[in-house]
Amino acid sequence: MSSENFNQKSLSPQRALALDALRGFAILTMLLSGQIPFHTNVLPAWMYHAQVPPPEHKWISTLPGITWVDLVFPFFLFAMGAAFTLALSRRLEKGIPQWKISLGILERGFLLGFFALYVQAIRPYVISKTPTTEIWLLSLLAFFLLFPILIRLPENWNLWMRIGLKTMGWIGAVLILALLQYPDGSGFSLYRSDIIIIVLTNMAVFGSFVWLFTRKNLLFRIGLFGILIGFRLSNMPEQLGGWVTDLWNFSPIPWMYKLYYLQYLFIVIPGMIAGDMILNWMKQKSELSESHRENWRTITFAILMFIFILEMLIGLYARWIVETTILTIILCGISFWLMSKPLNETEKLYKGLFTWAAFWLILGLTFEPYEGGIKKDKATMSYYFITSGLAICTYIFFSIIIDVFKKRKWVQLLIDNGQNPMIAYAGINNFIIPLLAVTSATQLLDWMAVSPWLGFLKGFIITLLLALFVSLCTKKKIFWRT
């Protein structure tokens, strides 16, 4: 999931830390949104997915708008698309043949597919509606079995030791999947999986191949983007069917793949385009020769990136479509003026990235009335484009903090989690919550959460504990290979 370092001959040795921060922000806010209380006495509606508002939290397919909760998954997808450029470029520069890279992509897809099945199967509240101490401990064991399966073991370790550890992990995981019984009396099922990871699996495989075969031809990539739009628009409910619909509905492995999932390439491909620009910047950037324009311009530009997110969320949720569109165009004009005549490679990157951000935002606003207004579920065309534009704005915001003002420490926790997102994703339900349960700390948090906002504070504390655990793993160079 993460971007990678590059050799000294071609790239700066540093990572794209702002991309890590974006990914970390996405994964932590995704996990935080899952900890928000859903009681009758609820938080404001903008604290939940726009299409499942309080107090009943039932899905309303006709309800338009987005909230901050609706941004977290597309932000992760965008960062994933950008990471393809960085990770696969390194492999190509090492002289690894394309067939071997392709096998690596398929292997990654297999690991993510297994992860989607396993992480759902071992969640305590999936195993039992009222987990006991034994269930909590089983969930902890199942979580730690993922370490020998997925971590990158040191190359200086004995080969047979590495093989033995991985084999023990796989045997333990398979035994758990085979022996577990669920509340409905069933056992292991290919259809009991985490839908978010299933989508990521499809994006990891198809997105990687899209970048690999279009890396030298942006026009070809945009052409594929257009063809995918044709598939998407030809399968709206009012359409009469045909071969496109037949292909859309065909799936040889329905538990893992549906052409419907490929719609998320509408976010991953913009991420790839941004990744190409970041890669070029990393090759050309020279810290010693860079000079920056006045601080007030850069600070104003960073603030504007944040304002874009705020005005889109408020305007689209409140349905002030005309006002939001006008304000967006005005803000785009100010932003272009601030970054006119860039003085260095970093500012050229920001100008180029923001040009794409403005395009996606305005394209998304143009599509906004289509399909009854912007929605995450089921995702509309405007949702894909607007969230892509906002992801770029967020990346620029983090990059200014890290690369211009050198305040990496301000977002170090996000960076650490962005470099280890899968530990974070599995750890919230299978490490932090079970650990709190077996130590009785959950009782203290439950006692504290006597109101909706205190319930949110409880969720924030759980997410923070998870973030600190993942940060520790990252600092100890314990990474899951996905």
N, C-alpha and C positions, 0 to 999 in steps of 0.2 A: 504493500500500500504506500510505502514511503518513497520519497525521492532519494537519490544516492549521491555519494561523493564521486568526484572525477579525478583522473590522473593529471599530474602537473603539466603535461605536454599540451593538453587540449582545453582544460577548464581550470577555473579557480578551485583550490582544494576544499573550499567551504561548501556546505549544503545550501540549498535554497531554503533558508530558515523561515522566511515569511510564509512559504508554502507549508512547512511543518506547522507553523503557528495557526494557519487557516485550518489545516486538517485537525489539529488538536482542539481548536475552538469548536469545530463541527462535531467531533466525537463527544466532547464533554457536554456541550449543550444538548446533544441528542440524548445522552444518558440522563442529564438533569430533567429534561422534559418528561422522561419516563418515570421520574420520582415525584412529580407534582400530584398532590392529592386530588382524587376524583369524588369527594364526598358531596352530599346534598348541599352543605354549607360551603360554597365554592369560592374560588378566586375569580377575578375578572375574566371575561370571555377571551381576551387577547392573550391570556396565559396558556391557552390550549390551542389545538389545531382548529383552524377557522371553521371547518366543516363538521366538527363534533363539539358544539358549544355546550356550556353548562345551562341548566343544572342536570339534564338527563344524559348528556354526552352521547347522544345518538347521531349517527352519520346522516347529514342532510345534504344530499347530492346537489341540490339547487342553490345552496348557500355560497355566494362568492366571497372572495377576500383571502388574505393570508395574514399570518401572525409570525412572530419570531420563531415559533416552533416549526413552522413550515419551511424555514430556510436551512435547517441544520443538515438534512439529508442531501439536498442539491449542492450545498457547499462541500460536503465530503466527496460527492461524485466529481465535482469540478476539480478539486485537488487531486483526485485519483487520475483524471485525464491528463492533468499537467505532469503528474509523476511518471506517466508512461514515457513521455519524451526524455526525461532525465535518466530513468533507469535503463531503458532500451538503448539509448544512445551510447551509454557507457559500454554495454555489451558489444555493440557494433564496432566501437572504437578499439576494443580489445581484439578484434578480428574473429569473434565468434561467428560461425556461419549462420545464415538465417534459419536453416532447418533445425539447428540445435536451439536457437532462440525460440522457435515455434514449439518445440517439445517442452521447453521451459514454461512457456505460456500455458500449455495444456496441463502441465504438472501443477502450476499455480491454480488453475481452474479446479483441478481435482481436490487440492488441499482446501480451497475455499468451499467447495461443495460438501466435503466431509465436515468442515467447520460449521456450515449451516445446519446440517443434520444433528451434529453432536451437541452444539451449544444450546439448541432448543430442547433436545432430549434430556439434558442434565439439569435444567433449571428447577429449583426446588418446588416452585408453585405449579410446574408442569407435572412433576412426579407425584405431588400430593397437594390437595387444596389446603390442607392444614399440616404443614411440614413438622415432623418431630425432630428431636436431636439427631437421630440416626439419619434422617433425610438431609439435614444440614451438613453433617459430616460426610455423607456420600457425595454431596454436591462439591464440597471442598476437595475431596479426593479426585473426583472427575475433572475438576478444574486444573489441578496440578499435574494430571496425566498429560495435559496438552503441552507442558513444557518440554519433555523429552521428544515429543512428536514434532514440535514446531520451532524450537530454538535452534540457532546456528551454533553448533558445538565447535569449540576451538579446533583448528586444523592440526595443532600439535598434540592433540590427544591421540591415544592409540586407536587405530581404525576399528578394531574389534570392540573396544569399549564404546565408541560412538554408535556402532551398529547395534550393540547389545542394549544400550539405553533406549534407542529409538524403537527397537523391537518390543521391549518391555512396555513402553508407552502405548504402542499400537495394540498389543495384546490386552492390556488393561482396559483401554477405551472400547475395544470391540466386545470384551466380556460385559462391560457395563451396559452397552447398547443391547446386547443379546438378552441380558437377564432382567432388565428393568421392566416393571409392570406399572401401568398408568391407571388413573382413577376409573376409566371406562373398561378396564380389564384387558386392554390391548397391550401389545409389546411394541417392538421397534417397527417404525413405518417410514418409508421414504417420503411420505407426505406430511410428516411431522418435522417441519424445518422452519428456520428463521427466514422470513420473506426478505428482510433487508439484506442479509448475506447472500441469498439466492440472486437478488438483483445485482449485487456487487460481483458475484461470480460471473454472471453474464457479461457485465461491463469489463471485468478483468480480461476475459478471453476475447470477446469481440472487439472491445476497445483497443486492446493491444495489437490485434491483427490490423485494425483500421489504421493505426498510426504506422505500423511497420511497413504497410504497403502504400501509404500515401505520404511518407515522410519527406519525399523530394518533390511533391506536387500538391500544393495547397488547393489548387483548382479542382483536382480529382477528389480531394477530401470534401470540399464544398459540394461537389456534384453528388457524392454519396449522401451527404446531408440532405440535399434536395430530394433525392429518390426516397429517402426515409420519410421525409415530410409527405411525399405522395402516398406512400403506404399508410401513413397515419390518417391523412384526410380521406382516403378511400375506405376507411373502416369506421367512419362515424355511424351512429345508429340510423340515420336517415338514408344511408346508402343501401343499394339493392343487392350487394354481394358481387360475386364474380371470382376470377382466379386470384385476385389480390386478397380478397377476404378468405378464400380457401387457404392460401399460403399463410396468412396472418393467424389463422386458427390451427394450423398444422403444428404438431409437436411430437417428435419421436420419443422424447423423455419429458412428459408434462410436469413431473415433480421438480425438474431442474431448469427447463428451457421453455420459454414462450416468446414468440416474436414480439409480443406486447412489451416485454421487458426492454427491447432494444430502443424504445422511445427515449430512454434515459441517455442514449447517445446524444440527444439534443443538448445535454449538459456536459457530457464527457468530451465531445468534439470541441466545443468552445474552450474547455480546459486544455485540450491538446494544443490548440492554436496559441493560447497563452503560454503553455509550456515551451513551445518552440521559441517564443520571444524571450522567455526567461533563460533558456539554454544559451541563446545567442548572447544575451547580456552577460552571463557567467563567463563566456569565452573572452569577451572583449573588455570587461570591466577591469580597471586598474585603480586600486585604492589610492596609490600615491599621487596619481595625476588628476584625480577628480576634484573639481571645485563646484560649490553649490551656490545657487542664487540666494537672495535674502531669506532669512529664516521665516519671516512673516508669510512669504508666499508659500513655502513648503508646509508650514503649519496650517495655513488656510486651506491648502489643497487637501491635507489629511483630514481636516474637520469636514470638508465638503464630502469626502468619501463616506464618512459616517452619516452625514445628513441625508445622502442618497438612500441609505438603508431606512432611516427613520421616516422620511417623507413617503417612501413607497409603502412601508408597512401601514402607516397611519392613513394615507390617502386611499389605498386600495381596500383596506378594511372598512373605512368609513364610506366607501363608494364615492369619493370626490374625484372622479376619473378625469374630467376636463381640467380641474385645478391642478391635479397631480401631474398631468401631461405638460401643462404650461410651465409649472414650476421645474419639472425635470429638464425641459429644453433650456430654461434660463440658467439653471445650475450647470448644465453641460457647457453652455457658452462661457460662463465664468471659469470653469475648470480648464477649458481649452486655452483661455487667455493666460491663466496662471502658469501653464506648462508650455506656453509658446516659446519658441527659440530655445530648446533645451541646451544646457551648458555642458552636459556630460552623458555618459552611457546610461546612468541610472535614470536621469530625467527623460532620456529618449525612450527607455523602457516604459516609464509611467505614461508618457504621451501616447505611445503605441498601444499599450494595454487599455488606457482609458478610451481611446478611439473605438476599440472593440466593445468596451463596456457601454458606451453611449449608443452604439449600434444595437446591441442586444436589448438594452432598456427601451429604446424607442420602438424597436420591432415588437417587443412584448406588449407595450402599451397600444400599438396598432392592432394587435391580435386580441386585446383585452375584452372587447364586447363579444367576440366569437366564443361559442360554447357557454354562453351565459355568464361570462366574467371569469376572472382568474380563480383557479382552485388547485389544491394539491391533490385531492382525491375525488374523482379521478382527475389526474393531472391534465391541465389544458395547455395549449401551445403557448399562451402568454406566460404560464408558470415556468416553463422550461427556459424561455428567453430572459425573462426578468430576473430570475434567480441566478442565471449565468452572469448577467451584468452586475448584480449585487455581489457575487462572489469575487469578481475582479476588483470591485471597489474595496472589499474587505482585505484582499491580498495587498493592494496598494497601501492601505492604511497600516497593516502590519509591517510592510516593507519599509515604509518611512520611519517607523519606530526603530526597526532593527538595522537597516542598511544606511539610513541617512543620519539619524540622531544617535545611533549606537547604544540604544537602550534595550539590549537583548534581555537583560534581567527582568524587565517589566513583563515580558511574555514568556519567560523561560519555562514555566509550568505548561503552557500551551505547546511549546516546541517539544518538550519531552514526551507529552502524550501524543502529539502528532507523529512522532517517530515510532510509536509503539501502539497504534490504534486498536489492534485486535486483542491485546491484553486488556486494554481498557474496556472494550466491548463485552468480553466474556467476564471480566472481573467484577463488574457491578453486581450481577445476580449470583455469581458462583464463588465469589471470594468475600467481598465486603459485607454483603447482607447476611450470608451464612455465618461469617465470623462474628458479626455483631449479635446474631441470634444465639450462638452457642456461648457467648460471653455475657449474655443478658444485657448488653448495652442497648439493644433494641428497645427494651422496656423503658429505659431512661429517655430515649428519643421519643417514644410514643407518649410518655408522660408530659414531655415538653410541648408536643405538637397539639395544643388544645384549641387552636384556631387555624383557619385556612393559611394565613401567612406564616404562622409558626410551623405548619405542616410543610410549607415550601422551604422554610429554613432547615427542617429535618432532611429534606431531599437534597438541599445544597450541601449540608454537612456530609452526607453519604457520598455525594459526587466528589467533594473535595478530598475525602479520605481515599477514594479510588484514584484520583488524580495524583496524590502524593505517592501512593503505592507504585503506580505506573512510572512516575518520575524516578523513583528509586531504581526500578528495573532498568530504565534507560541509562541512568548514571552508572549502573553496574554492567552495562553493555549486554543485558539480557533482552534479546529481541525475538519475537515470533516471526518465523519465515513464511510470510504470506504475500 
